[in-house]
Amino acid sequence: MYQQSVGTIPEVVAVMDVKEPKKQVGLLGGNFNPIHLAHLMIGEQVGQKLGFDRVELLPSYLPPHVDEKKTIDSQHRLNMVELAVEDNPHLTVNMVELARKGKSYTYDTIKQLTTEHPDTEYYFIIGGDQVEYLPNWYKIDELVQMVHFVGVKRPGYEVDSPYPIIWVDVPQIQLSSSYIRQQVRQGCSIRYLVPEKVREYIEEEGLYLDEL
């Protein structure tokens, strides 16, 4: 007679693969020649309003403009950006374009970052004046599949775009790097236009005294 042995049936526990949510990181690119308070205000405001884990300032090595911009050595620009954000835990520096050198195409940068950091979702911050030029960006159709674009509203510029844009309102500050360079050349004060440590660095290094 066949007898079936009776034992304790092992308990089967289903283990679910719960993925951690991706980090939300803003990218604010630019020549930062030099970095000024409007750059920092935009990074802080957009990061806070959209709840990013952080905003990374992304100095370009060589902007891919048709009308190529002259700039000072990238090490000076990097040093100033680092000084500008050193006391703000929400803003950091991303040196990927400086390390890669060559023309700083956003497509190449985002492709590299998303490959190296698959746990991160990136949001590229641009001014409202730049939105209308998006159709001319290098590999823009592929780029919009890889990154979210955040547009900072500016008076006089349309918010319509063939591409998805997350629009954010921030205080309007009419300030540019070219204006700051002009002020330095003319011997005028740039106090309160740039962080104090950046102002001191420009003065100590004798930057922008000559026309670029």
JOLIN-V209784 format. One record per pair of residues at least 4 apart in sequence whose ideal C-beta (glycine too) atoms are under 6 Angstrom apart, sorted by sequence separation. I is the first residue (numbers start at 1). J is the second residue. If there is no record, write none. Layout:
# JOLIN-V209784
i-><I;I>
j-><J;J>
This chain:
# JOLIN-V209784
i-><35;37;41;42;46;65;72;95;110;113;126;139;161;190;194;201;47;183;194;202;63;85;134;97;183;47;159;190;180;82;43;81;97;61;96;180;151;153;28;149;150;151;152;153;59;150;152;59;144;26;131;26;59;124;128;57;74;128;184;122;123;124;125;127;128;129;26;128;28;32;123;127;181;24;25;129;24;25;26;27;28;29;31;128;134;23;131;27;107;31;107;114;105;54;55;56;57;58;61;107;110;60;61;110;33;54;56;59;64;31;61;62;64;62;47;61;33;60;32;35;34;35;43;32;35;46;25;27;22;23;24;25;26;27;28;22;22;26;46;42;84;83;84;83;80;49;80;46;45;42;38;38;36;70;34;33;36;36;36>
j-><39;41;45;46;50;69;76;99;114;117;130;143;165;194;198;205;52;188;199;207;69;91;140;104;190;55;167;199;190;93;55;93;109;74;109;193;165;167;43;165;166;167;168;169;77;168;170;78;163;46;151;47;81;147;151;81;98;152;208;147;148;149;150;152;153;154;52;154;55;59;150;154;208;52;53;157;53;54;55;56;57;58;60;157;163;53;161;58;138;63;139;146;138;90;91;92;93;94;97;143;146;97;98;147;71;92;94;98;103;71;101;103;105;104;90;104;77;104;77;80;80;81;91;81;84;125;120;122;119;120;121;122;123;124;125;120;121;125;150;152;195;197;198;198;198;168;201;168;170;170;173;175;175;212;177;177;180;193;194>
